[in-house]
Amino acid sequence: MSDPRPVIAAVRDGRGLSDEGAGLLAHGLADGSVSDAQAGAFAMAVLTRGIGEAGRVALTRAMRDSGRVMVWDRPGPVVDKHSTGGIGDTVSLILAPILVACGAYVPMISGRGLGHTGGTLDKLEAIPGFRTALSEDEFRRIVGDVGCAIVAASADLAPADRRLYAIRDEAAAVESLDLITASILSKKLAAGLDALVLDVKAGSGAFLKTPEEAQALARSLVSTANGAGCRTSALITDMDQPLARAAGNGLEVREAIACLRGAQGALRELTLALSAECLALGGAAPESEAWELAHAALDGGRAAECFAAMVAAQGGPGDLLEHPDRHLPAAPVIRDVLPERPGKVAAIDATALGRAVVALGGGRVRAGEAVDPRVGFSDLRRLGEAAGEGEPLAVVHAASEDAAEAAAAAVRAAYVMGGGAEPGPLVRERIAP
């Protein structure tokens, strides 16, 4: 079969997507033999009729196999973590070194920020000299020598997804759970993983605001990835407030370094939970011992050593951990943001804070836009904490006085002050096969 129209018609009529049909479409998307019109019609058919679990597995495998699939031969498990995106989420920078210190290998293929959430690559590129565009030989060498590398996807990994992703936006088919699932997983599984842990965010700063939406995506991702042959589980985690006390690329790197050097807080807590899940799922440690192993790697300094080695191997300064202020750029305007009235933090619109970082120049609305690594917020107050007279809600880091003033107004609007609110659990639910 070489004509994609019967495949599209089958999906349109509710007859699902076969392995053969998924392969035809994926390879046609990759080599251009499937037209934009046909790709748009397929995306709309999936959005309106769905393809079920079997169809999701077929599409994920086919898009994974539309390009190169990496194969690793390492003495430990090859594992990774993927987050659906949030504010102040710098887990990857800490988790990868923890896993390496515990005997795993982490070939992490990451993305850039778009919309109100930051991207791991943008954060790492706030480090002078750090290179995320590596050749396959460099990628393999660093993973072999250091244990982890965090890089951008090459053009030959899941090329069908790259094309379908753009067409989905033009065809108004972005919201399809089936297509979201296949898009996320095809890229991750092309990295040749033994195990994958998903961090699915829910709350005011997440793309998925409600618990029901997060559960639906987590279950779809877990069932599909396992069906495609990769051991996978998911944690549904809280994003009703920024995960860290900083938002903005360089500022988040500073906070990740602080965590690697012993700082406490929600960022550390979630990183340890996800690290333990990766270690247990990948077989690097029994489930009963995984958290303690991750904890020891972090507190004993081995994770910090692995992070420093990765930064140096990818072109960054060798003394970043000892001298972050020497290397990470600082904004020219830094000012406190005082609340309009004292009180305790009752609620936070985390998405609004993310948008304020974008407005400062620290994020992008369209792919390809430049970002300013200096700008953002630090010292963000968390739910239930008090901000009295002279006590700031946050500190804004901006490129100009006017930008700082606008950002300060956005912070005040994002915070609801009142009697305070107890934050919910950081990990809301675990989804396993």
C-alpha positions in Angstrom: 0.0 0.0 0.0 1.4 3.4 -1.0 -1.7 5.6 -1.1 -2.3 7.3 2.3 -6.0 8.2 1.5 -7.4 4.8 2.6 -5.6 5.1 5.9 -7.0 8.6 6.5 -10.5 7.4 5.5 -10.3 4.5 8.0 -9.4 6.9 10.8 -12.1 9.4 9.6 -14.7 6.6 9.7 -13.7 5.4 13.1 -12.0 2.1 12.0 -8.7 3.0 13.7 -5.1 3.0 12.6 -3.3 -0.2 11.8 0.5 -0.9 12.1 0.8 -0.9 8.3 -1.2 2.4 7.9 0.8 4.1 10.6 4.1 3.1 9.0 2.9 4.4 5.6 1.9 7.7 7.0 5.0 8.1 9.2 7.5 7.3 6.4 5.5 9.5 4.0 5.7 12.4 6.5 9.4 11.9 6.8 10.2 11.6 3.0 7.6 14.1 1.8 5.4 11.6 -0.1 2.5 12.5 2.2 1.3 16.0 1.3 0.5 18.7 3.8 -3.2 18.4 2.9 -3.1 14.7 3.6 -1.2 15.2 6.8 -3.7 17.9 7.9 -6.6 15.6 7.1 -5.1 12.8 9.1 -4.5 15.0 12.1 -8.1 16.3 12.0 -9.4 12.7 11.6 -7.5 11.6 14.7 -8.7 14.7 16.7 -12.3 14.0 15.9 -12.5 10.2 15.9 -9.5 9.0 17.9 -7.4 5.9 17.2 -7.5 4.1 20.6 -4.6 2.6 22.5 -3.6 0.2 19.7 -3.5 3.1 17.2 -1.5 5.2 19.6 1.1 2.4 19.9 1.2 1.9 16.2 1.6 5.6 15.5 4.3 6.1 18.2 6.3 3.2 16.9 6.0 4.3 13.3 7.1 7.9 14.1 9.9 6.6 16.2 11.1 4.4 13.4 10.7 7.2 10.7 14.3 8.1 11.4 17.3 6.9 13.3 16.8 5.0 16.5 19.7 5.0 18.9 21.1 1.7 20.3 23.3 1.8 23.5 25.6 -0.9 24.9 26.4 0.4 28.4 27.0 -1.5 31.6 24.1 0.2 33.4 20.5 1.0 32.4 19.8 3.8 29.9 17.0 6.0 31.4 15.4 9.4 31.0 12.7 11.7 32.4 10.3 13.9 30.5 8.3 16.8 32.0 5.1 18.2 30.4 6.4 21.7 31.4 6.0 24.1 34.2 7.4 27.2 35.9 10.7 27.0 37.7 11.2 23.3 36.7 14.9 22.7 36.6 14.7 19.1 37.6 16.6 17.7 34.6 19.8 19.6 35.5 19.9 17.8 38.9 18.3 14.5 38.1 20.6 13.4 35.3 23.8 13.7 37.4 22.0 11.9 40.3 21.2 9.0 38.1 24.7 8.8 36.7 26.1 8.8 40.3 23.9 5.8 40.9 25.1 3.8 38.0 22.6 4.7 35.2 23.2 6.4 31.8 21.1 9.4 30.7 21.2 10.4 27.0 18.7 13.3 27.5 17.2 14.8 24.3 15.4 18.0 25.4 13.6 20.9 23.9 13.4 24.7 24.1 10.8 26.8 25.8 7.7 27.9 24.0 4.8 29.8 25.5 4.8 30.3 29.2 7.1 27.5 30.2 10.9 27.4 30.0 13.0 24.8 28.1 15.9 22.8 29.4 18.1 23.7 26.5 17.6 27.5 27.0 18.5 27.1 30.7 21.7 25.2 29.9 22.6 27.7 27.2 22.6 30.4 29.8 26.0 28.8 30.8 28.7 30.4 28.7 30.1 28.0 26.1 27.6 25.2 26.8 26.8 23.4 23.6 23.5 21.5 23.1 24.0 20.9 19.3 26.3 17.9 19.3 27.1 15.4 16.6 26.1 11.8 17.3 29.7 10.8 17.9 30.1 13.6 20.5 26.9 12.7 22.1 27.9 9.1 22.5 31.3 9.9 23.7 30.1 12.2 26.4 27.4 9.8 27.6 30.1 7.1 27.6 32.7 9.2 29.5 30.5 11.2 31.8 27.3 9.2 32.0 25.0 11.9 30.8 24.5 14.6 28.2 21.6 17.0 27.5 21.3 17.9 23.9 18.9 19.1 21.2 17.2 16.5 18.9 19.0 16.0 15.6 17.1 16.2 12.4 17.1 12.5 11.8 15.4 11.6 15.1 11.6 11.1 14.6 11.4 13.3 11.5 7.8 12.4 11.0 6.9 14.0 14.3 8.7 17.2 13.4 6.6 17.6 10.3 3.3 16.5 11.8 3.9 18.8 14.9 4.0 21.9 12.7 1.0 20.8 10.6 -1.1 20.0 13.7 -0.8 23.7 14.6 -1.9 24.9 11.2 -4.8 22.4 11.1 -6.1 23.3 14.6 -5.5 19.8 15.8 -3.0 20.4 18.6 -5.4 19.2 21.4 -5.6 15.6 20.3 -4.5 13.3 23.2 -3.5 10.6 20.7 -1.3 13.0 18.7 0.2 14.6 21.8 1.1 11.1 23.2 2.7 9.9 19.9 4.6 13.2 19.6 6.1 13.1 23.1 7.0 9.5 23.0 8.3 9.1 19.5 11.2 11.5 20.2 12.0 10.0 23.6 11.9 6.4 22.5 14.1 7.2 19.5 16.9 7.8 22.1 17.0 4.0 22.7 15.9 4.0 26.4 15.5 1.1 28.7 13.1 3.1 31.0 11.3 6.4 30.9 9.6 8.3 33.8 7.1 11.1 33.0 6.5 14.1 35.1 2.9 15.2 34.2 2.2 18.6 35.7 -1.3 19.7 36.9 -2.3 23.1 38.2 -2.3 26.9 37.5 1.2 26.8 35.8 0.7 23.7 33.7 -0.7 23.2 30.3 -3.1 20.8 31.9 -4.9 22.6 34.6 -7.2 19.9 36.0 -6.4 16.6 37.7 -8.6 14.8 35.2 -6.7 16.2 32.2 -3.4 15.3 33.8 -4.6 11.7 34.6 -5.8 11.2 31.0 -2.5 12.2 29.5 -0.4 10.3 32.1 -2.4 7.1 31.5 -2.2 7.5 27.7 1.6 8.1 27.8 2.2 5.2 30.2 0.1 2.6 28.4 1.4 3.7 24.9 5.1 3.7 25.9 4.9 0.3 27.5 3.0 -1.0 24.5 5.8 0.3 22.3 8.3 -1.6 24.4 9.7 0.9 26.9 9.2 0.5 30.6 7.4 3.7 31.6 5.6 5.2 34.6 4.4 8.7 35.4 4.1 10.9 38.4 1.4 13.6 38.4 2.9 16.5 40.2 1.8 19.9 41.5 2.1 23.1 39.4 -0.2 25.4 41.4 2.9 27.4 42.1 6.4 27.6 40.6 8.5 24.5 41.5 11.5 26.5 42.5 11.9 30.0 43.9 13.4 31.2 40.6 11.9 31.5 37.1 14.2 32.5 34.1 17.0 30.7 32.5 20.2 31.9 34.2 18.4 32.2 37.6 17.1 28.7 37.4 20.6 27.4 36.7 21.8 29.2 39.8 19.0 27.4 41.8 19.9 24.0 40.3 23.5 24.6 41.4 22.3 25.6 44.9 20.3 22.3 45.1 23.3 20.3 44.0 25.2 22.0 46.8 22.7 21.1 49.5 19.8 23.7 49.3 16.4 22.4 50.5 13.0 22.9 49.0 10.4 21.6 46.6 12.8 21.4 43.7 15.0 19.0 45.7 12.0 17.0 46.9 10.6 16.4 43.5 14.0 15.7 41.9 14.6 13.0 44.5 11.2 11.4 43.9 11.7 11.3 40.1 15.2 10.1 40.5 14.1 7.2 42.7 11.4 6.3 40.2 13.9 6.3 37.4 16.4 4.1 39.3 13.7 1.6 40.3 12.1 1.4 36.9 15.4 1.1 35.1 16.6 -1.7 37.5 19.5 0.3 38.9 18.2 -0.1 42.5 15.4 -2.0 44.3 12.3 0.2 44.8 12.9 0.1 48.6 16.4 1.5 48.2 16.1 3.9 45.3 15.3 7.0 47.2 18.1 6.5 49.7 20.5 5.9 46.9 19.5 9.1 45.1 19.6 11.0 48.4 23.1 9.8 49.1 24.3 10.8 45.6 23.0 14.3 46.0 24.1 14.9 49.6 27.4 13.2 49.2 28.5 15.5 46.4 28.7 12.8 43.7 25.8 14.3 41.7 27.5 17.8 41.8 30.7 16.2 40.4 28.8 14.6 37.6 27.0 17.8 36.7 30.4 19.7 36.7 31.8 17.0 34.4 28.9 17.2 32.0 29.1 21.1 31.8 32.8 20.9 31.1 32.4 18.1 28.5 29.8 20.2 26.6 31.9 23.3 26.5 31.0 25.1 29.7 33.4 26.4 32.4 35.0 23.8 34.6 34.5 25.9 37.8 30.8 26.7 37.4 29.8 25.1 40.6 32.4 26.9 42.6 31.9 30.3 40.9 28.4 30.6 39.4 28.4 34.4 39.8 31.6 34.6 37.7 30.0 32.9 34.8 26.2 33.3 34.8 25.1 36.7 33.4 23.4 39.2 35.7 20.6 41.6 34.7 21.3 45.3 34.8 18.1 46.1 36.8 17.3 44.1 40.0 14.6 45.2 42.3 12.2 43.9 45.0 8.5 43.5 44.2 6.5 44.5 47.3 2.9 43.3 47.7 0.1 45.8 47.5 -0.9 44.8 51.0 0.8 42.5 53.6 -0.6 39.0 54.1 -0.1 35.4 53.4 0.0 33.9 49.9 -3.4 32.4 49.3 -3.1 31.6 45.5 -0.6 32.0 42.7 -1.3 32.3 39.0 1.8 30.4 37.9 1.0 30.8 34.2 0.9 34.5 34.6 4.4 34.4 36.2 5.6 32.4 33.2 4.2 34.9 30.8 5.8 37.7 32.7 9.2 36.0 32.2 8.5 35.8 28.5 7.6 39.5 28.5 10.9 40.3 30.1 12.6 38.5 27.2 13.3 35.3 29.0 11.1 33.1 26.9 9.7 32.9 23.4 6.2 33.1 21.8 7.4 31.7 18.4 10.1 29.1 17.7 13.4 30.6 16.8 13.1 33.8 18.9 16.1 34.7 21.0 15.9 34.7 24.8 17.7 36.8 27.4 19.3 34.5 30.0 19.7 37.2 32.6 16.1 38.0 33.2 13.3 36.6 35.3 12.4 36.3 39.0 14.1 35.1 42.1 13.1 34.7 45.8 9.5 33.9 44.8 7.1 33.5 47.8 5.3 30.2 48.0 1.8 29.3 49.1 1.1 30.0 52.7 4.2 32.2 53.2 3.8 35.7 54.6 4.9 38.9 52.9 4.8 41.8 55.4 5.8 45.4 55.3 9.0 45.7 53.3 9.1 41.9 52.5 9.0 41.2 48.8 6.8 38.8 46.9 9.7 38.3 44.5 12.9 40.0 43.1 12.6 40.9 39.4 15.7 40.8 37.2 15.2 42.9 34.1 17.0 44.5 31.1 15.5 48.0 31.8 13.6 50.0 34.4 10.4 50.0 32.2 10.6 46.2 31.9 11.1 45.8 35.6 8.1 48.0 36.4 5.8 46.0 34.1 7.1 42.7 35.5 6.5 43.9 39.1 2.9 44.8 38.2 2.5 41.3 36.7 3.8 39.6 39.8 1.4 41.6 42.1 -1.5 40.6 39.8 -0.4 36.9 39.9 -0.4 36.7 43.7 -3.6 36.5 45.8 -2.9 37.6 49.3 -5.2 36.6 52.2 -5.3 34.1 55.0 -2.8 31.8 53.3 -3.2 28.4 51.8 -1.6 25.1 52.6 0.0 23.7 49.4 -1.2 20.3 48.2 1.1 17.3 47.9 4.0 17.8 45.5 3.4 14.3 44.0 -0.3 13.8 43.6 -0.5 10.4 42.0 1.7 7.6 40.5 0.5 6.0 37.2 2.1 2.7 36.4 1.3 -0.1 33.9 
